[in-house]
């Protein structure tokens, strides 16, 4: 007989960026399958579990459009401007027939 609710593990994560700065504590309840998938992702793609949690939470917040403090705003503006210039072809007078190999 299976329990009504899936078995989950609670994992308390506490990360300290600097000894004098305390970081928030986050508790996450994950089904066993998702926990295994997360651990595999950490092993394959990230240096540490802390890095994985930080990056995955940031990507999730970006996906939902949640505002995130951007410490590198100037760099982001520069990168965004460079990307816009890279893909801006409105000023290109050439057509497909003008391209010669």
Backbone as JSON Lines, residues from 0, in Angstrom:
{"i":0,"aa":"X","n":[0.84,-1.17,0.0],"ca":[0.0,0.0,0.0],"c":[0.89,1.25,0.0]}
{"i":1,"aa":"X","n":[0.66,2.13,-0.94],"ca":[1.46,3.34,-1.07],"c":[0.87,4.45,-0.21]}
{"i":2,"aa":"X","n":[1.72,5.26,0.42],"ca":[1.21,6.39,1.19],"c":[0.55,7.4,0.28]}
{"i":3,"aa":"X","n":[-0.36,8.2,0.84],"ca":[-1.06,9.21,0.05],"c":[-0.1,10.24,-0.54]}
{"i":4,"aa":"X","n":[0.87,10.63,0.24],"ca":[1.82,11.65,-0.2],"c":[3.14,10.98,-0.53]}
{"i":5,"aa":"X","n":[3.79,11.41,-1.61],"ca":[5.08,10.81,-1.95],"c":[6.1,11.09,-0.85]}
{"i":6,"aa":"X","n":[7.01,10.17,-0.68],"ca":[8.06,10.35,0.31],"c":[8.99,11.44,-0.17]}
{"i":7,"aa":"X","n":[9.26,12.37,0.7],"ca":[10.16,13.47,0.34],"c":[11.26,13.57,1.38]}
{"i":8,"aa":"X","n":[12.34,14.17,0.94],"ca":[13.46,14.46,1.84],"c":[13.5,15.96,2.02]}
{"i":9,"aa":"X","n":[13.72,16.38,3.23],"ca":[13.89,17.81,3.49],"c":[15.38,18.07,3.61]}
{"i":10,"aa":"X","n":[15.8,19.05,2.87],"ca":[17.21,19.39,2.89],"c":[17.32,20.86,3.25]}
{"i":11,"aa":"X","n":[18.01,21.16,4.32],"ca":[18.24,22.54,4.71],"c":[19.57,22.98,4.13]}
{"i":12,"aa":"X","n":[19.52,24.04,3.39],"ca":[20.72,24.54,2.74],"c":[21.07,25.9,3.33]}
{"i":13,"aa":"X","n":[22.26,26.04,3.78],"ca":[22.71,27.32,4.31],"c":[24.08,27.61,3.73]}
{"i":14,"aa":"X","n":[24.18,28.72,3.06],"ca":[25.44,29.07,2.41],"c":[25.92,30.4,2.96]}
{"i":15,"aa":"X","n":[27.19,30.48,3.23],"ca":[27.78,31.7,3.74],"c":[28.8,32.17,2.72]}
{"i":16,"aa":"X","n":[28.52,33.33,2.13],"ca":[29.41,33.87,1.1],"c":[30.67,34.45,1.74]}
{"i":17,"aa":"X","n":[30.51,35.08,2.86],"ca":[31.63,35.68,3.57],"c":[31.38,35.43,5.05]}
{"i":18,"aa":"X","n":[32.42,35.27,5.83],"ca":[32.26,34.93,7.24],"c":[31.41,35.94,7.99]}
{"i":19,"aa":"X","n":[31.45,37.21,7.62],"ca":[30.7,38.23,8.34],"c":[29.3,38.43,7.78]}
{"i":20,"aa":"X","n":[28.98,37.79,6.7],"ca":[27.67,37.97,6.07],"c":[26.91,36.66,6.19]}
{"i":21,"aa":"X","n":[25.75,36.7,6.83],"ca":[24.95,35.48,6.92],"c":[23.99,35.45,5.74]}
{"i":22,"aa":"X","n":[23.81,34.28,5.2],"ca":[22.93,34.09,4.06],"c":[21.64,33.45,4.54]}
{"i":23,"aa":"X","n":[20.56,33.63,3.81],"ca":[19.29,33.03,4.22],"c":[19.35,31.51,4.17]}
{"i":24,"aa":"X","n":[18.54,30.91,5.02],"ca":[18.43,29.46,5.05],"c":[17.23,29.08,4.19]}
{"i":25,"aa":"X","n":[17.41,28.09,3.34],"ca":[16.35,27.64,2.44],"c":[16.1,26.17,2.7]}
{"i":26,"aa":"X","n":[14.84,25.83,2.92],"ca":[14.48,24.42,3.05],"c":[13.73,24.0,1.81]}
{"i":27,"aa":"X","n":[14.1,22.85,1.28],"ca":[13.5,22.36,0.05],"c":[13.01,20.94,0.27]}
{"i":28,"aa":"X","n":[11.75,20.69,-0.05],"ca":[11.21,19.33,-0.01],"c":[11.18,18.79,-1.42]}
{"i":29,"aa":"X","n":[11.92,17.73,-1.65],"ca":[12.01,17.15,-2.99],"c":[11.57,15.7,-2.97]}
{"i":30,"aa":"X","n":[10.79,15.29,-3.97],"ca":[10.52,13.86,-4.12],"c":[11.83,13.14,-4.42]}
{"i":31,"aa":"X","n":[11.89,11.88,-4.07],"ca":[13.13,11.11,-4.26],"c":[13.64,11.18,-5.7]}
{"i":32,"aa":"X","n":[12.74,11.09,-6.67],"ca":[13.17,11.11,-8.08],"c":[13.84,12.42,-8.43]}
{"i":33,"aa":"X","n":[13.28,13.53,-7.95],"ca":[13.85,14.83,-8.25],"c":[15.17,15.03,-7.51]}
{"i":34,"aa":"X","n":[15.27,14.51,-6.31],"ca":[16.52,14.6,-5.56],"c":[17.64,13.86,-6.28]}
{"i":35,"aa":"X","n":[17.34,12.69,-6.79],"ca":[18.34,11.91,-7.55],"c":[18.75,12.67,-8.8]}
{"i":36,"aa":"X","n":[17.78,13.25,-9.5],"ca":[18.07,14.03,-10.71],"c":[18.94,15.24,-10.38]}
{"i":37,"aa":"X","n":[18.61,15.92,-9.27],"ca":[19.4,17.07,-8.84],"c":[20.84,16.67,-8.53]}
{"i":38,"aa":"X","n":[21.01,15.57,-7.79],"ca":[22.35,15.11,-7.44],"c":[23.16,14.74,-8.68]}
{"i":39,"aa":"X","n":[22.52,14.13,-9.67],"ca":[23.22,13.81,-10.92],"c":[23.62,15.08,-11.65]}
{"i":40,"aa":"X","n":[22.73,16.06,-11.67],"ca":[23.03,17.34,-12.31],"c":[24.21,18.02,-11.63]}
{"i":41,"aa":"X","n":[24.24,17.99,-10.31],"ca":[25.37,18.57,-9.57],"c":[26.66,17.88,-9.96]}
{"i":42,"aa":"X","n":[26.65,16.56,-10.02],"ca":[27.86,15.81,-10.36],"c":[28.34,16.09,-11.78]}
{"i":43,"aa":"X","n":[27.42,16.28,-12.71],"ca":[27.78,16.42,-14.12],"c":[28.05,17.85,-14.55]}
{"i":44,"aa":"X","n":[27.34,18.82,-13.98],"ca":[27.36,20.17,-14.52],"c":[27.95,21.25,-13.61]}
{"i":45,"aa":"X","n":[28.07,20.98,-12.32],"ca":[28.45,22.03,-11.39],"c":[29.64,21.6,-10.54]}
{"i":46,"aa":"X","n":[30.33,22.59,-10.0],"ca":[31.48,22.34,-9.14],"c":[31.02,21.86,-7.77]}
{"i":47,"aa":"X","n":[29.93,22.46,-7.28],"ca":[29.45,22.12,-5.94],"c":[27.93,22.2,-5.91]}
{"i":48,"aa":"X","n":[27.37,21.65,-4.85],"ca":[25.92,21.73,-4.66],"c":[25.49,23.18,-4.45]}
{"i":49,"aa":"X","n":[26.3,23.96,-3.76],"ca":[25.98,25.37,-3.52],"c":[25.86,26.13,-4.84]}
{"i":50,"aa":"X","n":[26.81,25.9,-5.75],"ca":[26.77,26.56,-7.05],"c":[25.53,26.14,-7.82]}
{"i":51,"aa":"X","n":[25.2,24.87,-7.77],"ca":[24.02,24.36,-8.49],"c":[22.75,25.01,-7.97]}
{"i":52,"aa":"X","n":[22.61,25.08,-6.66],"ca":[21.41,25.68,-6.08],"c":[21.31,27.14,-6.47]}
{"i":53,"aa":"X","n":[22.41,27.87,-6.35],"ca":[22.4,29.3,-6.68],"c":[22.02,29.53,-8.14]}
{"i":54,"aa":"X","n":[22.66,28.8,-9.05],"ca":[22.41,29.02,-10.47],"c":[21.01,28.55,-10.88]}
{"i":55,"aa":"X","n":[20.58,27.41,-10.37],"ca":[19.26,26.9,-10.73],"c":[18.15,27.79,-10.18]}
{"i":56,"aa":"X","n":[18.31,28.29,-8.96],"ca":[17.32,29.22,-8.42],"c":[17.3,30.52,-9.22]}
{"i":57,"aa":"X","n":[18.47,31.01,-9.59],"ca":[18.54,32.24,-10.39],"c":[17.86,32.05,-11.74]}
{"i":58,"aa":"X","n":[18.13,30.91,-12.39],"ca":[17.49,30.64,-13.69],"c":[15.99,30.52,-13.54]}
{"i":59,"aa":"X","n":[15.54,29.87,-12.47],"ca":[14.11,29.73,-12.24],"c":[13.44,31.07,-12.0]}
{"i":60,"aa":"X","n":[14.1,31.94,-11.25],"ca":[13.54,33.26,-10.99],"c":[13.52,34.09,-12.27]}
{"i":61,"aa":"X","n":[14.56,33.96,-13.08],"ca":[14.58,34.66,-14.37],"c":[13.45,34.18,-15.26]}
{"i":62,"aa":"X","n":[13.19,32.88,-15.25],"ca":[12.14,32.31,-16.09],"c":[10.76,32.84,-15.69]}
{"i":63,"aa":"X","n":[10.57,33.09,-14.43],"ca":[9.29,33.62,-13.96],"c":[9.27,35.13,-13.91]}
{"i":64,"aa":"X","n":[10.33,35.76,-14.31],"ca":[10.37,37.21,-14.38],"c":[10.49,37.89,-13.03]}
{"i":65,"aa":"X","n":[10.94,37.18,-12.02],"ca":[11.1,37.77,-10.7],"c":[12.3,38.71,-10.73]}
{"i":66,"aa":"X","n":[12.16,39.89,-10.13],"ca":[13.29,40.81,-10.11],"c":[14.42,40.25,-9.26]}
{"i":67,"aa":"X","n":[15.63,40.35,-9.8],"ca":[16.82,39.88,-9.1],"c":[17.79,41.04,-9.04]}
{"i":68,"aa":"X","n":[18.4,41.26,-7.89],"ca":[19.41,42.32,-7.78],"c":[20.54,42.01,-8.74]}
{"i":69,"aa":"X","n":[20.85,42.97,-9.6],"ca":[21.91,42.77,-10.58],"c":[23.1,43.63,-10.2]}
{"i":70,"aa":"X","n":[24.1,43.0,-9.58],"ca":[25.29,43.73,-9.18],"c":[26.15,44.12,-10.37]}
{"i":71,"aa":"X","n":[26.04,43.39,-11.45],"ca":[26.84,43.67,-12.64],"c":[25.98,44.34,-13.7]}
{"i":72,"aa":"X","n":[25.17,45.31,-13.32],"ca":[24.26,45.97,-14.25],"c":[24.97,46.6,-15.43]}
{"i":73,"aa":"X","n":[26.12,47.22,-15.17],"ca":[26.87,47.86,-16.25],"c":[27.34,46.8,-17.24]}
{"i":74,"aa":"X","n":[27.86,45.71,-16.74],"ca":[28.33,44.64,-17.62],"c":[27.15,44.06,-18.4]}
{"i":75,"aa":"X","n":[26.01,43.86,-17.74],"ca":[24.84,43.32,-18.42],"c":[24.37,44.25,-19.53]}
{"i":76,"aa":"X","n":[24.36,45.56,-19.25],"ca":[23.97,46.52,-20.28],"c":[24.92,46.45,-21.47]}
{"i":77,"aa":"X","n":[26.21,46.33,-21.2],"ca":[27.2,46.23,-22.26],"c":[26.98,44.98,-23.09]}
{"i":78,"aa":"X","n":[26.78,43.85,-22.42],"ca":[26.57,42.58,-23.12],"c":[25.29,42.65,-23.94]}
{"i":79,"aa":"X","n":[24.22,43.2,-23.37],"ca":[22.95,43.32,-24.09],"c":[23.12,44.2,-25.32]}
{"i":80,"aa":"X","n":[23.84,45.32,-25.18],"ca":[24.07,46.2,-26.31],"c":[24.88,45.5,-27.4]}
{"i":81,"aa":"X","n":[25.89,44.76,-27.0],"ca":[26.7,44.03,-27.97],"c":[25.87,42.97,-28.69]}
{"i":82,"aa":"X","n":[25.01,42.28,-27.96],"ca":[24.15,41.28,-28.6],"c":[23.18,41.93,-29.56]}
{"i":83,"aa":"X","n":[22.62,43.06,-29.18],"ca":[21.7,43.76,-30.08],"c":[22.4,44.2,-31.35]}
{"i":84,"aa":"X","n":[23.62,44.71,-31.22],"ca":[24.37,45.14,-32.39],"c":[24.76,43.96,-33.27]}
{"i":85,"aa":"X","n":[25.06,42.84,-32.66],"ca":[25.47,41.66,-33.39],"c":[24.35,41.15,-34.29]}
{"i":86,"aa":"X","n":[23.13,41.19,-33.79],"ca":[22.01,40.62,-34.53],"c":[21.16,41.67,-35.24]}
{"i":87,"aa":"X","n":[21.57,42.93,-35.21],"ca":[20.83,43.97,-35.89],"c":[21.27,44.01,-37.35]}
{"i":88,"aa":"X","n":[20.45,43.49,-38.24],"ca":[20.8,43.45,-39.66],"c":[19.94,44.41,-40.47]}
{"i":89,"aa":"X","n":[19.21,45.29,-39.79],"ca":[18.32,46.21,-40.5],"c":[19.11,47.14,-41.42]}
{"i":90,"aa":"X","n":[20.33,47.49,-41.04],"ca":[21.13,48.4,-41.85],"c":[21.92,47.71,-42.95]}
{"i":91,"aa":"X","n":[21.8,46.39,-43.1],"ca":[22.55,45.65,-44.1],"c":[21.87,45.81,-45.46]}
{"i":92,"aa":"X","n":[22.49,46.52,-46.41],"ca":[21.86,46.73,-47.72],"c":[21.96,45.51,-48.63]}
{"i":93,"aa":"X","n":[22.79,44.56,-48.28],"ca":[22.99,43.41,-49.15],"c":[21.85,42.42,-49.07]}
{"i":94,"aa":"X","n":[21.63,41.73,-50.17],"ca":[20.62,40.69,-50.21],"c":[21.28,39.34,-50.39]}
{"i":95,"aa":"X","n":[20.48,38.31,-50.5],"ca":[21.03,36.97,-50.68],"c":[21.79,36.84,-51.99]}
{"i":96,"aa":"X","n":[21.34,37.53,-53.03],"ca":[22.0,37.45,-54.33],"c":[23.36,38.15,-54.33]}
{"i":97,"aa":"X","n":[23.58,39.07,-53.39],"ca":[24.84,39.8,-53.33],"c":[25.96,38.99,-52.69]}
{"i":98,"aa":"X","n":[25.62,37.95,-51.96],"ca":[26.63,37.13,-51.3],"c":[27.28,36.2,-52.3]}
{"i":99,"aa":"X","n":[28.6,36.3,-52.4],"ca":[29.34,35.46,-53.33],"c":[30.39,34.69,-52.54]}
{"i":100,"aa":"X","n":[30.49,33.41,-52.81],"ca":[31.51,32.61,-52.13],"c":[32.77,32.58,-52.92]}
